[in-house]
Amino acid sequence: MKIKPGDIVLGSFVILAIIIMILPLPTLLIDILITLNLSISLIILFNALFAREALEMSSFPTILLFTTVFRLSLNVTSTRSILTTGSAGNVVETFGTFVGGDSIVVGIVMFIILIIINFMVITKGSERVAEVSARFTLDAMPGKQMAIDADLNSGLIDEKDARSRRQKIQDEASFYGSMDGASKFVKGDAIAGLIITFINVVGGLTIGVIVNGDPIQEALSNYTIQTIGDGLVSQIPALLIALATGILVTKVTKDADVSDILVSQLFAVPKVLYLTGAVLILLGVVTPLNPFIVSGAGILAIIAASVIDKTLQVQAVAEEISTEDVAAEETRKPENVVSLLQVDPIELEFGYGIIPLADVSQGGDLLDRVVMIRRQIALELGTIVPIIRLRDNIQLNPNQYIIKIKGTKVSDGEILFDHYMAMNPGYVEEEIDGIDTIEPAFKLPALWISEAQRERAETLGYTVVDPPSIIATHLTEVIKMNLGELLTRQNVQTLINSVKENNQTLVEELVPKQLNVGEIQKILMNLLNESISIRDLVTIFETIADHASTSRDPDILTEYVRQTLKRAISAKYFENEEANQVITLDPAIEQAIMEAVKHTEQGTYLALKPEMTQQILSATKQEIMKLTSIGRMPIILTSPIVRVYYKRLTQEEFEDLVVLSFNELDSNVELQSVGMVSVS
């Protein structure tokens, strides 16, 4: 792996901190390192001050650890220099004499005050804020995740935005958790500085008086000044870092810089400054305070309030004019027309009476049900369901809803809010009073009943469902019926990429050497159009790769795939009972169909005579009624070569008809033929 210059600098910085602790350094180098430490602290402080959000300095906990170690190593080497030579360089001595002046007592007091400010106020406050922020950030994670899922399924954001938001939530949790621990470094650094200073004073006096034989006054003056200077050059950068920590963990917005926020929030209301000015003038006149200073400050506050008031009035007029200009300009932009051309794959529109079902604040759970629909279909049929957009439509009846596929209405329904739909499964003996209706998904007769009737209806054997379940079931069935149409090339490419992660050889052999994405899309659409799951994509791709060398016809390859998936198909339609009742197709009809198949460069099509087509459809209808009359699913068995053409022939007339070939049946399935489609 290539080593970057930044890696070398970072490694050198860490090693330098260790070396400083071990080796004695000349005072000139100590001065340079102390200045470097102060510079780094200022850089960190200003970065924290002007960062728009805390995550812009996500590496701050690591920075805090490195700077703390570096500062402590400087403490160690400066202490060694003070105790051995009586001096730690120009910077340390200057800080000691400048802050304390000619008085050692003043220097000690100033140093203690600085320690108290750093430790008791800034460090302790930052630690508490970091702790609370970490706890609340972790507690808020589930709610934020649910909000992202709701926005995703309502179409307000796409998958990319959802992933970005989820990642940001995880980053925030990691950052505030790390800051909670890293703030302990700041606290420990402040305590260490106080202890080191005390040790320096005691050690310096001991060495000066006992070892060097200096007078107590001289030793106290020399070593105390050096110690105070050493403590100051350590504690001032520590104070800056602690302040940066406090600024970072207390950031609550990313809309503007800190300076902009403070100015806008402190001086945005002129009447606040008017009141402040009046109070200051009153204090200057009534109290013994210096009237020129206090009342003068009040007059300045009133003048500032007047200026801000006029500025706000001008801004209000300018914003109003600007808003009108922007609105007019937006209307003229061609991009607005282009945005209107976009068509949502799936839309659920509803009248205002159904809004409470989709409004989370009113207890509605329709958004959660939409999330479950996408997951349920993905598990059941193995495909990607596009974003389902929910919107209210005041043009609809209050209790009406419509389902659109690619902008076109495909189904609709009506519900009664605060009512339940009761359906007779066929064995209910005692009927219940209600409003007659039709269940929208399966077109079954049903009744609308009230909440008071619900328990009795369930006791009698009725199947009782609430309005959100009715809409969700209807939406699920409509999506399943149109899954083939909703499968785009981009969706197929996503599926191919997911297979490629663990089956790279298979995908590289198949795409694009044998088939392109569009041809694979047609095969998967054929399967989904007949409700065959494509979840086992590895098996599907293996089968396509095996036969693509002999035929690129999507219809023929689809039949090969269906035969490979015979175990799954048999499990879907047959329950391994002794009497799985089916209908067969007359060999004469099969022969007529095969003779009518025409082959072209674009594919194959069926060219049956209209009268023959009508006879086959009539015969099929008669046989289907035999099974539907006894509550059985109509299933017709054909030979493999005929299946696809017979399905095409009948799919417009009989949408729910299942057409299987003999090669799609598992060996352990037992069947009973109850009829044959034939024409005389």
N, C-alpha and C positions, 0 to 999 in steps of 0.2 A: 504494500500500500504506500502511495506517495506521501511523503512528509511535507506539509505545508509550512510556510513561514510563521503563520499564527501558532501552529503546534510547537514550533521551536521557542517562540517568545513565551508561551504559556508554561512550557516545561522549565524554561530557564528561570521564570519568575518564582515558581514553587521551589526549585533547587536553591535559588538565591536566598530565600527565606530560611532554609535549613542551614546553609553555610554561614549566614550572619550570626545565627545562634551559637555556632561552634567556634569560629575563628575570630580573634580580635581584629578590629579594623582601625585604620588611621582616622583621625577626627575629620579630615577633609571628605573622605568617603562617607562617613556618618552624616555629615551635613548634606551631601548630595542625596543620600537615600531618604533622609527625613523630608527634604524638599519634594522628592518624588512621591512620597507617601501623602503629603499635603495636596499635591497636584491631583493625584488619583482620587482622593476624597472629594475634591471640588468637582471633578468631572462626573463622578457618580451622583453627587448632590444635584447638579444642574440637569443631568439626564433624567433623574427621578422627578424633578420639578416640572420639566416640560414634556414628559411622556404623556400622551393622551389617555392611555389606559395602562393598568398594571402589567398586562401581558407583553407590552412593548419591552419590558425589562424582565422577561421570564427567567433569565439566567441570574437574577439578582441574588438568590440564596447562595449560589456557588461563588459569585463575586464577593459576597459578604464573608464567606469562609476564608477565601484567599487573602483579602485585605486584613482580616483580623489576625491571621497567622503572621503576615508580613509585619504588621504593627507591633505585635508582641515580640517578634524577633528583633526589631529595632530597640524595644525596651530592654531586652537582654543585653545587646551589644553596647548600648549607651550606659547601662548600669555598670557593666564591666569596665568601661572606659573611665567612668566617674570614680569608681572605687580604686582603680589601679593608678590612674594618672592625675586624678582630681579635676579632669575636664572632659567634656563630651563634644567639644566643637563649638564653633561660633553660633550656630543656630540655637542650640540648647541654652548657652550662656545668655544670648540676646533675649530670648523669651523670658528667662528667669529674672534678669535685671530690669527689662522693660515693663513687665507686668507689675512687679513688686516695687519698682522704683528704688529708693534707698532703704526701704523698710522690709526686713525679712517677714515681719508679722503680716504686713499688707499682702505680700506675695503668697504666704501660706493661706490667708483668708480667701484671696481671689481663687486660689487653686481649689480649696474646699468647696467654694460656691459653684465653681465650674463642674466639679464632680457631682454635687447634689443635683444641679440642673440636668446633667446628662443621665444620671442613674435614676433619680426619683421621678423626674417628669417625662423626658422624651423617651428614654429606653423602656421604662415601665409601661407608659401609655402605648407605645408601639407594640410591645409584647402582647398587651391585652387586646388591642385592635386586631392584630394578626390572629390571635387565638379565636376570637369571636367570628372573624371573617371566614376562617377555615371551617368552623362548625356550621355556620349558616350556608356557606357555599356547598358543602357536602349534603346538608339537609334539603337544599333546593334542587339538587340534581334530578331526582325523579320527576318533579313537576316540570322542569325545563325540558326534559326528554319527551314527556307527554305533549307539551306544547309544540315541540318540533314535529312530532308525528301528526298532530292535528293540522298544522299548517301545511305539511307535506301532502296529506290526503285531501285537503280542501283546495289544493292547487296554488296556494299562495307562494310556495317555494318549490324548487325542483330537488332531485336527488342530490345534486352537487352541493346546493346550499344546505341541505339537511346534514350531509356528511360534514361540511365545514362547521356548522353550528354545534354538532355533537362533539367534534374535535375540540372546539373552543371551550365547551363546558368541561371536558376532561382536563384540558390545559389549565383552566382556572382552578379546578379542584386540586390539581397537582401543585400549582404555584402557591396557593394560599396554605395548603398543607405543609409545603416546604418552608414558607415564610414563618409559619407557627414555630417550627423547630429552629430556623435560622435566627429568629429574634433572640433566642437564648444565647447566641454567640455575642450579641451586642451587650446583653446584660452581664455576661461573664467577663467580657472585655473591660467594662466599667469597674467591676469589682477587682479584677486583676490589677488595673491601673492604680487603684487606691492602695492595695496591699504592697505593690512594688514600690510605690512612693514612700510608704512608711519604712519598708526594709532599707531603702536607699538612705534615708535620714539616719536611721540607727546605725547602719553599716558604715556610712561616711564618718559619723562622729567617732565610732570605735576605731576606725583606721587612722583618722586624723589625729586623735588624741593619744591613743595607746601605741600605735605603730609608728606614726611619723613624729609624735611628740609635739604637735601644734597646740597652741593655747585653745581652750574650749571656745572662746568667742570667735577666733579666726576660723577654726574648724567648722563651727556652726554656720558662720556666714558663707564660707566657700561651698561646703557640701550642700547646704540647704538651697542656696541659689541654683546650683547645678541640678539638684533633685527637682526643684520646682520647674525649672526650664524643661527638664526631661519629661516631667509629668504633663506639662502644657503641650509640648510638641506631640505627645501621644494622645492626650485627651481631646485636643481640638479636632484632629482628623476623626477620632472616635465620635465626637459630637456631630460632625458633619455626616458621617455614615448613619448614625442613629436618626438624625433628622431626615435623611433620604429614605430610610426604612419607614419612618412615620408617614412621610408624604406618599410613598408608594402604596402602603396598605390602606390609606384613607381615601384613595381616589375612587370616586363614585360615578364618573361620567367620562365618556370619550369624545364628547361633541366639540370640545374646545380646549385650548391650553388653560393651565391653572390661572394665569394672569387674566385671560379673558373672562373666565368664570367668576373670579373674585370681583373684578370691576363690575361685571354685569349684575352680580347678586348684591353687592354692597351699595352701589351707587346708581341703581336702576330706578329707584322710586324717589322722585324729588321731594315729596312731603316728609320723608324720613329726614332728609338733610335740613328742610325748613324747621322741623321740630328740634333737631339737634342744635341748630344755630340759635334758636330762641332760648333754649335752656342754657347754653353757654353765655349768651349775652346777659341773661338774668343773673347767673352766678357771678359774672364780672361786676355787675352793678350792685348787687345786694351784699355779697360776701367780701371779706378783706382780700380776696385773691387779686393778683395784678390785673387791673381791668384792661390794660393794653394787650396783654397776652390772651386772657380768657375771652373777653368780649371780641377781640380781634379775630380769634379763631371762629367765634360764632358768626361774625359778619362774613368771613370767607366761606363758611358752610352755606349760608343763605345765598351768596353770590353764585356758588357752584350749583346749588339747587335750581336757581333761575336759569342758568346756562343749560343744564341737563334737561329742564322742562321744555325749553324752546327747541333743543336738539331733537327730543322725542317727538314733538309735534311735527317738525319738518320730516323726520323719518317716517312717521305714519302716513303723511301725504305722499311721500316718495314711494313707499311700499305699495300704497293703493294704486298709484299710477303704474308702477312696475308690474303689479299683479295683472292689471288689465292688458298691458303690453305683452306680457308673457303668455297669457291666455290666447290673445289674438295670434301671436307668433306660433304657438303650439298648434293652433287650428290649421295654420297654413303649411305646417311641416308635412312632407310626404311620408315621413316615418309613421305618423299616426294612422294613415290609411293602411300602410303595410301591416301594422299591428292588428288591425281589424280583420285581416285576412287569415290570421291564425285560427285553427279549428282545434278545439279540445277533443281528445279521443273519446272520453266518457263524461257526460254531464248528467247531473241529477238536479232538476229544477222543481221547486215546490212553491205553493201558495203561502200567503202570510199566516194561515192557520196552522201550518206544519212547522213554522220557524222554531217554536219551543222544543221540538224534538231534536233540532240540530244545535240549539244554544246551550252550551255547557253551563252557563251561569243560571239557567232555568232548570237544570237537572237533565237536559237532553243528552243522550249517548249515541246519536246517529253517527257522529264522527268516529267514535271508537268502533262502531260496527263496520264502518267503511274500511278501517284499518284491518279488521279481522277478515273482511271479504277478500282483500288482496292477498293476505297470508293463506287463507283457506284455499283459494284457487291455485296459488303457487304450490302448495303441498299436494293438492289433488291432481292437477293437470300439468304441473311442472313448467309453467310459463310465467312471463312477467306481465302483470296487469298494469296498464298505464295509470297515471294519476287520475283519480275520480274527483271532478270539480263539483262542488255543491254550491248552489246559489238560489236565492229567492227570486220569484218572478211575480210581480203584482198583477200581471195580465192573466194569470191562472186563477181558477176558482180557489177559495181559501183552503179547501181540503184536498186539492188536486196536486199531483206530481207527475212529471214526465221524465222519461229517460231518453237521452240522446246519444247516438253513436256517430262520431265525426260530424257533429252539428245537425244531424237529422234525427227527428223524433222516431223512435222505434217502438215505444210502448208507453203506456200511462196507467194511472190508477187513481182512486180516491179513497180516503180514509176518514173515519170519524174520530176526531180527537177525544180523548177520555173514554173511548169505547174499546171493546175487544172483539176480535173476529172469531166466531165459533164454527168449526167445520165438522160435519158428521162423517166419521171414518167408515160408515156402512153398517155398523152393528148397534147404533143407538136406537132404543125402542121408544123412549119417551121424548117427544120433541119439546123444545123450549121456545118461548116467544122472543122475537127479535126482528130486526130490519133485514129483509132479504138483500143479498148482494152476491157478487162473484169474486172469488179469490183471484187477484190479478196475475200471479205468477203461473198457476196451472189451470186457471179458468174453471175452478171447482165451485159449486154452489156453497154459500156460507151465510151466516147471520151476524149482524152487528148486535152485540149485547152490552149492557152496562156493567160497571164494576160490581154492583150488587148481585148480578146474575152469574158472575164468573165462577164462583165456587160451586154453585149448583150445576152449571154446565159441565165442569170438569168431573163432578161426581157421576153425572149421567153418561159420561164417556166421550163427550165432545173434545176435539182438539182446539184449545183456546190459545190465541197468539195476540200479542200487543201490537200497536201500530208501527213502532220502529222495526219489529221483527218482520212485519208484512213487507215494508219497503225494502229492507235488507235482503229478504229472500227473493223478491221480485228483481232487484238489481243484480243479485248473484246469477239468477237464471238468464237474464238478458245478456250479461257479460259472457257467460259460458256459450250461449248461442252465437256470439259474434267474436269469439276469441281468435279465430282464424283471420278475420279482417283486421283485428287490432294488432296482430303480430307484425312488426315492422322489421326491416333489414337491420336497423340499429339494435333492436331487441335480440335478433338472431346472432348478431356479432357479439353481443354481451354474453349470450349463452355459450357461444363457441369459445370465447375467452375463458369462461369458467371451467369448461371441459379441458382446455389446453393446459391449465395449471398442473393437472395430474396425469394428463394423457397427451403429451406433446407430440409423440410420434404419430398417433392416430390423426390428430388435427392437421399436422403438416402433410400427411399423405392425402388427406381428403380435400382440404381447402388451401389454395385454389387449384391444385393439380388436377383433381377429378371433377369437382363441382365448384361453382362460385356461391357466394352468400345468397343470391337471389334464388338459385335452384334449390338450395337447402331450405330456404324460407317456404317455398311452395310445398315441399314434402311435409314440413311441420304444420303448415296451414291445413293441408289435407287431413292430417291426423286430428288436429284440434277441431276442425269442422264436424267431425264425427265423435267428438268427446273422448278421444283416445289420449291418455296422458303421455306427455313427452318428457317426463321427469327423468327417465332412464336414458339420457342423451348418449351415454357411452355405447350402449347396445344399439341405439338407433344409428349412430355414426359408424359403428363397426359394420352393421348390415349394409348401409349405403356404400361404404368403401369396398365391400366384397362384390357388389353388383354394378357399381358405377362404370366399370370397365366394359360391360356388355350393353348397358343402356343408360342414357342420361334423361330419359323420360320421367318426370317427377311422379306421374300417376303409377307407372310400373314399379318404380323404386318404393313408392308408398305401400304398394301391396306386399313387396318383399319385407318391409319393415313390420307391417301388421302381422305377417306370418311369424316373424321372429318374436313378436310380443304376444303370442297366442296365450301364454299363461296368464298374463295380466288382463287380456281381453276376456278370456273365459271366466276369470274371477270377477270381472266387472258385471257380466250379464247372466252368469249361471251360478247357482248356489250349491252345486253338487248334490241336488236332490234327485230322487228317482224319476221324477216327472218334470223335466225341463221341456216345456212345450214350445215347439217352433213350427214354422211353415217352410215348405220347400218350394223350389221353382221347377216348373215343368221343363224337361230337357228340350222340348220343342221350342219353348220361348227362349231358352238359352241359345239355341242354334240360330233363331231368328235375330236375336240381338247381335251375336257375333258376326253374322253376315251383313249387318247394317253398320258395322264399325268402319269408319273411313280414316285412313292414315295420311297425314300431311306433314310438311316440314315443321309446322307450328305445334304439332301434337295430333291427338286422335279425337274424333267426335262421333256421335251416334246419329245416323240418318234413317230412322224408322219412318214408315209411312204413318200419317196421322191416324188413320183408322186402326192400325195395329197398336199404336201407342195408347189410344183410348181403350181398346180391349184389354190390354195388359193392366192399365190403371184400374179399370173397373173390377177385374178379377182380383187384383191385389187388395182393393178396398173390401171386397166380400170376405176374403180370408183374414184380413186384419180384424174385422168386426168379431170374428169367432173368438179371438184372444182377448180383445178389449172388453167384450161382454162379460167375461169371467174375471176381469181385473188383472189380466196378464199383460206384460209388455210385449208388443208385436215384434217378433224377430223372424227374419226370413233368411234361410240358408241357400247359398248358390255355389256354383263351381268357382274356383279362384279366378279364372280368366274373365268371368262375366260380372263378378261382384261390383267393380267400380262403375261399369256402364249401367247396370241395373239401379245402383244407388243414384246416379245422376238422373236417370229417367224418373225416379219416384220422389226425389227429395223436395221438389217444389210442392207436390200434392200432399205428401206425408212427411212432415218435418221430423216427427218423433220415431219414424220407422228405423229399426236397426237392421242393417244388411251385413251378414257375415259370410265368409267363405268356409268351406270344410277344412281348409288348411289353417284356419285361425282358431280351431277348437283344440283344447288340451285333451290328451288321451284319456283322462279319467272322467270326462264329462259325459253323462248319460242324457240322451235326448229322446223326446217323443214327438213325432210328427203328427200334427192335428189337422193338416190340410196341405193342399198344393195349389199354387197359382198356375192356372192353365186356361187356355182359350180353346174353344171348340172350332 
